[in-house]
Amino acid sequence: MKQYELGEAELGVLRALWEVGPATVREVLKHLHDRGKRVAYTTVQTLLTRLEQKNFVTSDKSGLAFVYRARVTRDKVTRSRLKNLVSQLYDGAAGPLVLQLVKTERFTHDEIEELQKLINDLNDGE
C-alpha cells in the first residue's frame, strides 16, 4: 500500500475537503476557521497546491475560483497511517495497539457495540 505521508497542516486541509467536499480555498479557510484553526488564506492556498503536487487532491480550474477535491479517501489514509504506526511501535502486530486503545481511550455505547460485534465475528470465524 502506498504510504500517505502528510504533515499536520496538510492533513488538516485534506480533512476539511473530506468534511466539506469539493471546495475553494476560501471555503476550506472558512471550515478551518470554524474549527478554531487560525491560518492565512495564502497558507491554505499553498497547502492545497502542495497536496495537488503530491496527488492527494485535484483541482477544477474551469471557473473563477479553483475548486479542490480530495483524490484519496480518509479510509485509505487512515489504513496507511495505522499500518505505519503498527509497524513502528509494535513490530507489525496490531493486537497490542488495539489493546492499548481499549485500555486508555473512552468509547461511546455505539462504538462498544461495534467492537463487540467485530469480536463476535472474529470468534465465529475460528
TATA-V784795 format. One record per pair of residues at least 6 apart in sequence whose C-alpha atoms are under 8 Angstrom apart, sorted by sequence separation. I is the first residue (numbers start at 1). GAP is how many residues later the second one is. If there is no record, write none. Layout:
# TATA-V784795
I;GAP + I;GAP
This chain:
# TATA-V784795
17;6 + 32;6 + 33;6 + 51;6 + 52;6 + 60;6 + 61;6 + 86;6 + 87;6 + 90;6 + 32;7 + 52;7 + 59;7 + 60;7 + 86;7 + 90;7 + 20;8 + 59;8 + 60;8 + 86;8 + 48;9 + 59;9 + 83;9 + 29;10 + 58;10 + 59;10 + 17;11 + 20;11 + 29;11 + 57;11 + 58;11 + 86;11 + 16;12 + 29;12 + 57;12 + 58;12 + 57;13 + 58;13 + 56;14 + 57;14 + 13;15 + 16;15 + 26;15 + 29;15 + 56;15 + 57;15 + 16;16 + 25;16 + 28;16 + 55;16 + 56;16 + 13;19 + 25;19 + 12;20 + 25;20 + 48;20 + 25;23 + 13;31 + 13;34 + 13;35 + 10;37 + 9;38 + 10;38 + 10;41 + 24;41 + 25;41 + 14;42 + 24;42 + 25;42 + 14;43 + 24;43 + 25;43 + 23;44 + 24;44 + 22;45 + 23;45 + 22;46 + 23;46 + 22;47 + 21;48 + 22;48 + 21;49 + 17;51 + 17;52 + 18;52 + 17;53 + 18;55 + 14;56 + 18;56 + 15;59 + 4;73 + 4;76 + 5;76 + 3;77 + 4;77 + 2;78 + 3;78 + 1;79 + 3;81
